[in-house]
Amino acid sequence: MDSAYFEDVLALRDQWLEEQIRQLSIDILVIGTYTCTVCGEVVGEYIIDHSGEKFRLSKSETYSFLKYILATRSPSK
């Protein structure tokens, strides 16, 4: 596999993942969960405040966690 192609695909995936996290962060505000997506001092991680607890998670963990919380704790559920 061409490593330049793979690097391009990974960069596009990371951009997509960051956008998904931004949108999930907005969607989940109604539950009272807050995601710091602009914390420059926490490179490669997101800070999540959920139910009074704070977590530092990687991009993929953040995406999974927010999807899970949104699916299981949504006010309409």
N, C-alpha and C positions, 0 to 999 in steps of 0.2 A: 504494500500500500504506500502511496505517495505521502510522505510525512507533511509536506506543505498543505496538501488537500485535507489531511486529518486535522491539522492545526486550525485550518479555516472552519471546518465543521465544528470543532470544539468551541471556537470563538463564537460562532453563530448560536450554538447550543447554550453557551453561557449567557449571551444576550437575551435569548428567549427565556431562560430560567429566571434571570433577574426581572424581566418584565412580568412574568407569571407571579413572582413573589410580590412585586409592587401591587399588582391587581388583587391578589389574595389578601394582602395587608389592608387594603381599602375595604374589601368585602367583609373582613373579620372584625372590623372596628365595632360593629353593632353587638358583638359578643363581649367586648371589653378586653380584647387581646390587642396589644400594640406591638408593632414590629419596627425596629429602628433600621431603616434602609439607607441612612445617610451618615452613619457613624464612621468617620474617616479613620479613627484610631483602632478600629476593629476590622482590619483588612481580611476579607475572605469569610467573615462571619456576620451573622445578624444577631441582634439582641432582641429577644421576645419577652414581653411582660404578659403573662397569662395567669389569671387567678391569684394575683399577688406574688407570683414567683417569676424570677428572671432567669432566662436561659441564653446561652451563647451556642448557636448552631451553625453548621456549614450551610452553604447554599442548598445542597440536596436535602439535608436534614430539615432545613427551614421550610422548603417547599412541601415536603411530606407532612411535617407537623401541622402547617397551616391548612393543608387539604384535609387532614384528619379532623382537626378541630372544627373546621367549617362544616364538614359532613356530619359530625356527631353532636355538635353543640349548637347548631343553628337554632335561633328562636322559633323557626317554623317547624322544627322537628319535635 
